[in-house]
């Protein structure tokens, strides 16, 4: 129950945080309240123009980084992640019994695709997200910590590796929980870590998508 509540609060908090950041970045002459702005923004998100623009951004981003057949690696990663997130979140929040039956089998098969495609993306694109290049100085002259020096590009690198880390934890805990070498208590602990890391995976994916794929629209 605690993990279910934490998952729900984490998802709601992420959505609220991302929308509040965009709300604060609206035009200065926009006098709408947060609720009014959010309602109109949600309605606008389902219109043709923003969706088309987001698809264009995604297509251009993918073509520049995953040319020719390698784009299918990214597509498999995105599709398997979306399926894993959907089945995991629905059963985590709304089904007290958790994953079982055919959805569980599909979740396990999707996990295999996710693991292989994530490894391939790290192999092909990992160097583009090196953290030892253009390292920002997080401390000012008085040695006070500040995030103002964090550039958007370096922030995307941090999010990318956070996603990769949570993905690795997902794969490791799912495999470990099925091995007969661990006790029941250890397998149960691995499953709880798996559920918590799934929340981190979804949150980092949302942050990355917000920074890269969703147009900075000010309705």
N, C-alpha and C positions, 0 to 999 in steps of 0.2 A: 504493500500500500504506500509506503514512504517513497519508493522509487517512482511509482505511478504519479503521486502528487508532485514530486520533484520534476518529473518529465513535463507534466502539464504546465507547471509554473515556469519552467525553463523555456518552453516554446512560446508561451504568452509573453514572457519577459523579453525574449529576443524580438518578437514581432513589435512589441511596444517600443523597445529601444530603437530599432531601425526606423520605424515610422516617426518617432519623436525627433530623431536626428534630421530627417528630411523635412519635417514640419518646421523646425528651427531654421532651416536653410531656405525657406520659401521667400518670395519677393517681399520687400519691406512694406509695400503698399497693400499687402494681403492682410486683411483684418479678420479673417475667419478664425473661429475657435478651432482647437485641435479636433474636436468631434466632427465639426462641419467639414473641415479639410480632409479628414480621414474618410468620411462617408463619400465625398465627391471623388476622392482619389481612388477608392476601391471601385466605384462605378466606372471611372475613366479607364481603370486597368483592364476592364473587360471589353472595352471598345476596340475597334479594328486598328486604329493608328498606333497606340502604344504597343500593342501586341506585335504588330508588324515591325515596328522599330526595334523591339527587343529581339525578334527573330533575326533581323538584319545584323544587329550587333553580335549576336551569338554566331551567326554564319561567318561573318568576317573574322571574328576572333579565332574560330576553329580552323578556318582555311589558312590563316597566317601561322598557326602553331602546329597543326596536324595535317600536313599536306598529303594528297593522294590517298592511299589506303589507310594511313595511320589515323585518319579521322574516325574510322570505325572503332578504334580502340577507345577513343574518347566517348563515342556514342554508347558503346557497351558499358563503360564506366558510369556514365550519367544515367543510363536506363536501369542498370542493376542497382545503383544507389537509390534511385527514385522508388523502385519496387521494394527494396529492403526497408527504406524509410517509411513507405506507406503501410506495408504490412506490419512492421514493428510498432509504429505509433498507434495504429488503429487497435491492435490487439493489446498493446500496453495500457492504453487509456480506457478503452471501452469494453474489453473482454477480460473479466476477472480471472478466467482460467488461463489466459495467455495463449500463445501460439500453439496450435495442434492441427493434426490432420493434413490435408492437402496444402493449406497455406504454409504450414511448417516445412513441408517438403520443398515447396517453391522457394521459401525463404532460404533454405539451406543451399539449393541449387543456385539461387541468385547470389548467395554469399561467395560461392566458388568463382562465379564470373566476376564479381566485384574484386576479389583478391587478385586474380590474374591480370585484370585490366588496370588495377591500381599499381601493381608491380611494373607493368609495361609503361604506364604514364611516368612513373618515377624514373625508369630507365631512360626514356626518351626526353623528358622535359625537366628532370630534376636539376640539371645544371643551370637552367634559366632562372631558378629560384634560389641560387646560392646566397646564404646569409652572411658570408664573409666579404661581400662586395658592397660598397657604398653604405657602410654601417653608420647609422645616425648617432650623433652624440646626445645621449639622453640626460646629460648633466650640464648645468650652466656653470658660469665662472665661480659660483658659490657652492658648487657641488650639490645643487638641489635638483632632484629628479623631475623631468618634464617630458611629456609625450609630444610636445609641439614640434620637436625635430623629426618625428616619425613621418616620413614621406608616404604618400599613397602607394607607391610602387613597393617600398619595403614592407608596408603593412600587408600588401597582398602576398608577399613572400612568407611572412609569419603565418598568415591564415592558411596558405597552401600546406606548409609543413605541419601545422596543427591538424589539418584534415588528414594528412598522411599518417600522423602519429595515432590519431583516433582510429583510423582505418586499420592500422597494424594491430592495435589492441583488440579491435573487433574480430579480426581473423584469428589472432592468437587465442583469445578466450573462447571463441566458438569451437576451435579445434581441441583445445585443452579440456573443455567441458565434456567432450565426447570420448576422450581417451579413458580406457579402463584402469589406468595406472594411478589415478587420483581417487581419494576418498569422496564419499558423497558430500561431506561438508565443503571440501575444496571445490568440487564441481559446482556446488550451489553458489559459492563465493565467486567463481569465475563467471557464472551466469549473471550475477548481480553487477559485476564489473562490465560485462558485455552490455547490459541494459543501460548503465550509466554512460559508457563511452559512446553508445549510439546517440544519446542526447548531444554529446559534444560534437559528434560527426555531423549531425543535422544543423546544429548552430553554426559551425564553421562553414558548412556549405552555403547556408543562408547569407553569412557575412561575405563570402567570396562572390556569390551571385549578385548581391547588392552592390558590390564595388565594381564588378566587371560587366555584367550583362544587363542590368536594369537601368534604363536611361534616367538621367537626372532631370526628371520632368517636374515642373512647378505649376500644377493646374490652378 
